[in-house]
């Protein structure tokens, strides 16, 4: 009567599955690191009417607001004065403004103290609609501890010990006394091939678990500086901004900042996106505010600075940002290793199938050669 034997192919598959579980468990992200970021905290829309009884509209920013952005402003074609003030004085001062659209004005809080927006009536009653965005430090998200897949641990450890023990036992004892395994085609080779194959999968699995091969949004930045002289012979100076980055995912964001103005007032106009002129008045800190504009992909706009009542020398800086998607790590080598690992595993499974087939054929030959007992 033939002795019952465990299937080599079955043990090979169990060992392979347990090793792949180990690779997954070792690559599984058990902790996440979040840091505070800077960004928009909230947005508010205000509608108010400025009259002789209430000539001023004021909105105080909360203590966590670091930047205040005037996203848009519209009146009933009546000019008003817009200011952002801090404890040390005027941070942004725009007079005779009736509309702000297509771009925004931002002012930064000082080191401490109050921080508020103020809109004033000038010559007539005005209905004002204004959108404000408030920027500050965003705390890291409260993330619960990620549940670790313990059920895989419970499965993989017993499965690994079970299959490893049985394959090792087969390598030492052999299926029968007549047929001993050769090392190159036996269970030891299967074990080594599966361990190497699973190890080759590790970079591929870890790269996908941590998102190393996913394109990451990356911001590119360029800077330019300008110095202008506005006088009677050249009362205006247009500057054209163009999105020249065809690979950009989004349009370019332009920040015009670090102003140095010798004499006020001066006029700023963006005819491509707004017909309104902004008349800039004197501020206590010229570097506490800036203009922000978004240029759509493959488009441009012109910003024109104009002399109003007196000659003025003007200097400012321009920061242009655009974003592209960049792959952090090239997946070619991990993919190649995974392909090699897959080949190792297939060879190990084919060896298991061949060994089972050889033993089955040998057992059938042994049954035929056995004499029939006489009763």
QUINORRA-V675523 format. One record per residue. N is the residue number from 1. PHI is phi in radians with two decimals (* if undefined). OMEGA is omega in degrees with one decimal (999 if undefined). D_FIRST is the distance of its C-alpha to the first C-alpha in Angstrom with 2 decimals. Layout:
N;PHI;OMEGA;D_FIRST, N;PHI;OMEGA;D_FIRST
//
This chain:
1;*;-177.4;0.00, 2;-1.20;179.8;3.85, 3;-1.37;180.0;6.50, 4;-1.22;-175.6;9.18, 5;-2.23;177.1;12.31, 6;-1.28;179.3;15.95, 7;-1.29;176.5;17.93, 8;-1.15;-179.8;20.53, 9;-1.08;179.2;22.91, 10;-1.10;178.9;22.96, 11;-1.11;177.8;23.74, 12;-1.10;-179.3;26.35, 13;-1.15;178.8;28.06, 14;-1.12;179.2;28.18, 15;-1.13;178.0;29.70, 16;-1.07;-179.6;32.14, 17;-1.10;179.4;33.28, 18;-1.17;178.2;33.86, 19;-1.16;176.7;35.83, 20;-1.13;174.8;37.96, 21;-1.10;177.6;38.69, 22;-1.08;178.4;39.90, 23;-1.06;178.9;42.15, 24;-1.11;-178.2;43.59, 25;-1.17;179.5;44.20, 26;-1.23;179.1;45.94, 27;-1.59;-175.0;48.08, 28;-1.21;179.9;48.98, 29;-1.24;-178.2;52.75, 30;-1.64;-179.4;53.18, 31;-2.59;178.3;57.00, 32;-2.18;-179.7;59.86, 33;-1.93;179.0;63.29, 34;-2.00;178.7;66.23, 35;-2.11;176.0;69.81, 36;-1.07;178.7;73.08, 37;-2.23;179.0;74.46, 38;-1.91;-178.3;77.90, 39;-3.01;-179.5;78.42, 40;-1.21;178.7;80.14, 41;-1.55;-176.7;80.11, 42;-2.84;177.0;81.78, 43;-2.41;-179.0;84.24, 44;-2.39;174.6;87.25, 45;-1.94;-178.6;89.76, 46;-2.22;173.2;93.31, 47;-2.16;-177.7;96.14, 48;-2.57;176.4;99.60, 49;-2.11;179.4;103.25, 50;-1.70;-179.0;105.73, 51;-2.33;178.1;109.25, 52;-1.13;179.1;112.37, 53;-1.32;178.7;111.15, 54;-2.22;-174.6;107.65, 55;-1.41;-174.2;108.08, 56;-2.26;169.4;104.98, 57;-1.91;-177.2;101.29, 58;-2.33;176.0;99.24, 59;-2.33;179.8;95.55, 60;-1.52;175.7;94.32, 61;-1.44;178.0;90.90, 62;-1.26;-171.4;88.66, 63;-1.14;-176.7;88.08, 64;-1.43;-179.8;84.66, 65;-1.37;178.8;86.14, 66;-1.84;174.6;86.75, 67;-2.06;171.0;87.68, 68;-2.12;-176.1;89.54, 69;-2.03;172.7;89.26, 70;-1.55;-176.8;91.68, 71;-1.30;177.7;89.41, 72;-2.78;176.7;92.09, 73;-2.61;177.9;95.58, 74;-2.42;176.3;97.69, 75;-2.19;176.7;101.15, 76;-1.48;-179.1;103.55, 77;1.01;177.9;105.10, 78;-2.09;-177.4;106.83, 79;-1.21;176.0;106.53, 80;-2.35;176.1;105.29, 81;-1.94;-178.9;104.67, 82;-2.03;179.8;101.14, 83;-2.44;167.2;100.50, 84;-2.07;-172.1;97.64, 85;-2.17;174.6;98.98, 86;-2.27;-177.4;97.79, 87;-1.11;-178.1;99.43, 88;-1.66;176.4;101.01, 89;2.26;-176.0;102.53, 90;-1.38;177.9;101.85, 91;-1.72;178.3;98.56, 92;-2.45;-175.6;98.89, 93;-2.45;-179.9;102.14, 94;-2.22;-178.3;102.41, 95;-1.95;176.7;105.61, 96;0.92;-179.8;106.65, 97;-1.81;177.5;103.09, 98;-2.03;-177.9;102.40, 99;-2.74;171.4;98.84, 100;-2.31;-179.7;95.82, 101;-2.65;179.6;93.01, 102;1.50;175.8;90.60, 103;-2.64;-177.9;90.62, 104;-2.35;177.6;90.68, 105;-2.06;-174.3;92.64, 106;-2.24;174.6;90.98, 107;-2.27;-176.9;92.54, 108;-1.84;176.4;90.95, 109;-1.11;172.4;91.78, 110;-1.28;-177.7;93.54, 111;-1.12;-179.7;92.17, 112;-2.79;175.8;93.02, 113;1.63;-177.8;95.26, 114;-1.24;-176.6;95.69, 115;-2.65;-174.5;94.54, 116;-2.62;174.7;95.80, 117;-1.77;179.9;96.66, 118;-2.45;176.3;100.18, 119;-2.08;-173.3;101.62, 120;-2.06;172.6;105.46, 121;-1.27;178.9;107.89, 122;-1.87;-172.7;110.43, 123;-2.04;-177.0;113.10, 124;-2.64;177.8;111.88, 125;-1.08;-176.2;109.35, 126;-2.44;170.7;105.84, 127;-1.68;-172.0;102.60, 128;-2.15;170.7;99.73, 129;-2.10;-173.8;96.01, 130;-2.37;176.4;94.02, 131;-1.99;179.9;90.32, 132;-2.06;171.5;89.30, 133;-2.09;-176.1;86.02, 134;-2.00;-176.1;85.40, 135;-1.96;178.9;83.34, 136;-3.01;-179.8;81.93, 137;-1.44;-179.9;78.98, 138;-1.65;-179.6;75.86, 139;-1.17;178.0;73.69, 140;-1.12;-178.0;69.96, 141;-1.18;175.1;67.89, 142;-1.46;-175.8;66.40, 143;-1.89;177.2;62.70, 144;-1.23;179.0;60.14, 145;-1.09;-177.9;57.29, 146;-1.23;-179.3;54.59, 147;-1.16;179.7;51.41, 148;-1.45;-177.1;48.65, 149;-1.29;-177.3;45.25, 150;-1.15;179.7;43.57, 151;-1.10;175.8;40.75, 152;-1.24;176.8;39.54, 153;-1.12;-179.0;39.66, 154;-1.08;179.8;37.59, 155;-1.41;-167.3;34.94, 156;-1.22;-177.3;35.07, 157;-1.14;176.8;34.82, 158;-1.07;-179.7;31.59, 159;-1.13;179.2;30.04, 160;-1.12;-179.3;31.10, 161;-1.09;-178.5;29.82, 162;-1.09;-176.1;26.42, 163;-1.25;179.8;25.84, 164;-1.11;179.7;27.56, 165;-1.11;-177.1;25.47, 166;-1.17;178.2;22.12, 167;-1.18;176.6;23.38, 168;-1.12;178.3;24.83, 169;-1.12;177.4;21.69, 170;-1.09;-179.1;19.83, 171;-1.15;-176.8;22.79, 172;-1.50;-173.8;22.67, 173;-1.67;-176.3;19.04, 174;1.53;-177.7;17.54, 175;-1.28;178.9;14.22, 176;-2.52;177.9;12.77, 177;-1.25;-177.1;14.67, 178;-1.32;-174.3;15.38, 179;-2.06;173.8;16.92, 180;-1.72;-178.9;19.57, 181;-1.24;165.0;21.84, 182;-1.44;-175.0;25.35, 183;-1.03;-176.0;27.94, 184;-1.19;-177.9;29.73, 185;-2.15;-174.5;26.74, 186;-1.78;-178.2;24.75, 187;-1.05;178.5;24.92, 188;-1.09;176.4;28.13, 189;-1.08;178.8;29.90, 190;-1.08;-179.9;28.79, 191;-1.07;-179.0;30.24, 192;-1.11;179.3;33.46, 193;-1.10;-179.4;33.92, 194;-1.20;178.8;33.59, 195;-1.13;177.6;36.01, 196;-1.12;179.7;38.50, 197;-1.10;178.6;38.19, 198;-1.12;178.5;38.85, 199;-1.11;178.6;41.76, 200;-1.18;178.1;43.29, 201;-1.34;-171.6;43.36, 202;-1.01;179.6;45.39, 203;-1.05;-179.9;48.90, 204;-1.14;-178.2;48.39, 205;-1.15;-178.3;47.28, 206;-1.13;179.0;49.99, 207;-1.06;179.0;52.67, 208;-1.35;179.3;52.01, 209;-1.14;-178.7;51.68, 210;-1.67;177.6;55.08, 211;1.27;-178.1;56.71, 212;-1.17;-176.2;57.44, 213;-1.70;179.0;57.08, 214;-1.46;178.0;59.16, 215;-1.05;-178.8;62.80, 216;-1.97;179.2;65.17, 217;-1.17;-177.3;68.75, 218;-2.16;-177.1;71.03, 219;-1.74;176.7;74.78, 220;-1.84;-174.4;77.14, 221;-2.30;172.9;80.68, 222;-2.34;-175.4;83.92, 223;-2.27;172.9;87.40, 224;-2.52;177.3;90.96, 225;-2.18;-178.7;94.43, 226;-2.27;172.9;97.64, 227;-2.32;-175.9;101.33, 228;-2.15;173.4;103.87, 229;-2.17;179.3;107.65, 230;-1.74;-179.8;109.00, 231;-2.51;-176.1;112.75, 232;-1.17;-179.9;115.37, 233;-1.33;176.3;114.62, 234;-2.36;-174.1;110.83, 235;-1.29;-179.6;110.46, 236;-2.41;-179.0;106.82, 237;-2.51;178.7;103.76, 238;-1.54;175.9;100.68, 239;-2.25;-178.1;97.25, 240;-1.75;176.2;94.38, 241;-1.99;-175.3;90.78, 242;-2.26;172.3;88.09, 243;-1.45;-175.1;84.35, 244;-1.90;-176.1;83.50, 245;-2.00;-177.7;79.78, 246;-1.16;-179.5;77.87, 247;-1.49;-176.8;74.52, 248;-1.15;176.9;75.56, 249;-1.32;176.5;73.39, 250;-2.14;177.5;76.42, 251;-1.15;-177.9;80.11, 252;-1.38;172.4;81.98, 253;-1.74;-176.2;83.36, 254;-1.90;175.7;86.75, 255;-2.02;179.1;88.31, 256;-1.87;-167.6;92.00, 257;-2.58;177.0;92.96, 258;0.99;-177.3;94.94, 259;-1.26;171.2;98.28, 260;-2.39;-173.8;101.54, 261;-2.15;-176.0;104.58, 262;-1.34;-178.2;108.13, 263;-2.43;178.5;110.03, 264;-1.90;-5.7;109.14, 265;-1.48;168.8;108.75, 266;-2.32;-176.9;106.68, 267;-1.94;177.0;104.97, 268;-2.14;-177.2;101.36, 269;-2.42;175.4;100.37, 270;-2.09;-171.9;97.12, 271;-1.13;-178.3;98.41, 272;-1.30;-176.3;95.04, 273;-2.20;179.6;93.51, 274;-2.74;178.8;96.49, 275;-1.56;-175.6;100.20, 276;-1.50;173.3;101.19, 277;-1.74;172.4;102.80, 278;-1.80;177.9;101.90, 279;-1.72;-175.0;104.90, 280;-1.52;174.4;103.78, 281;-1.78;-175.3;105.97, 282;-1.18;175.9;106.09, 283;-2.13;-179.7;103.23, 284;-1.16;-178.8;103.23, 285;-2.26;-175.6;100.07, 286;-1.19;-177.9;99.61, 287;-1.66;-179.0;96.11, 288;-1.61;-177.4;94.83, 289;-2.44;178.8;94.26, 290;-2.82;176.2;92.92, 291;-1.82;179.2;92.29, 292;-2.24;-178.9;88.82, 293;-2.37;178.5;88.20, 294;-1.98;177.8;85.16, 295;-1.73;178.3;85.34, 296;-1.23;-178.0;83.09, 297;-1.04;178.3;81.02, 298;1.05;176.2;83.22, 299;-2.34;-178.2;86.38, 300;-2.64;172.8;89.33, 301;-2.62;-178.6;92.19, 302;-2.05;176.5;95.52, 303;-1.98;-174.8;96.92, 304;-2.00;174.7;100.71, 305;-1.78;-173.6;102.75, 306;-2.23;172.2;106.42, 307;-1.29;179.6;109.59, 308;-1.87;-175.7;111.33, 309;-2.06;-173.9;114.61, 310;-2.55;177.3;114.53, 311;-1.14;-177.7;113.02, 312;-2.65;172.4;109.71, 313;-1.83;-170.5;107.29, 314;-2.22;174.8;103.69, 315;-2.36;178.4;100.51, 316;-2.80;178.2;96.92, 317;-2.05;-179.9;93.31, 318;-2.21;176.5;90.66, 319;-2.04;179.7;86.93, 320;-1.96;-179.9;84.69, 321;-2.18;170.9;81.03, 322;-2.54;-174.6;78.38, 323;-2.02;173.3;74.63, 324;-2.34;176.7;71.80, 325;-1.72;-177.6;68.03, 326;-2.19;175.9;66.49, 327;-1.37;-176.0;62.81, 328;-1.21;-178.9;62.45, 329;-2.29;178.4;59.51, 330;-1.26;-176.7;58.40, 331;-1.41;-174.4;54.83, 332;-1.07;-177.3;54.17, 333;-1.13;176.0;52.46, 334;-1.02;178.1;50.24, 335;-1.14;178.3;49.29, 336;-1.15;177.6;48.48, 337;-1.11;178.2;46.35, 338;-1.11;177.5;44.50, 339;-1.15;177.1;43.85, 340;-1.12;178.2;42.52, 341;-1.06;177.5;40.33, 342;-1.10;178.0;38.99, 343;-1.13;178.0;38.16, 344;-1.03;-178.4;36.29, 345;-1.15;178.4;34.20, 346;-1.14;177.7;33.44, 347;-1.12;179.4;32.39, 348;-1.10;179.0;30.06, 349;-1.15;179.0;28.46, 350;-1.15;175.5;28.18, 351;-1.11;177.4;26.47, 352;-1.06;178.1;23.89, 353;-1.11;-179.5;23.33, 354;-1.15;179.6;23.16, 355;-1.13;177.2;20.61, 356;-1.11;-179.5;18.30, 357;-1.15;178.5;18.94, 358;-1.09;-179.4;18.39, 359;-1.17;179.1;15.01, 360;-1.11;179.3;14.00, 361;-1.14;179.5;15.50, 362;-1.16;178.4;13.90, 363;-1.15;178.4;10.32, 364;-1.13;177.3;11.53, 365;-1.13;179.5;13.09, 366;-1.14;179.0;10.16, 367;-1.16;-178.5;8.35, 368;-1.22;-177.0;11.87, 369;-1.39;-179.7;12.52, 370;-1.23;178.6;9.77, 371;-1.23;177.8;11.82, 372;-1.44;-178.9;11.57, 373;-1.16;179.5;12.01, 374;-1.56;178.5;15.61, 375;-1.77;999;16.61
//
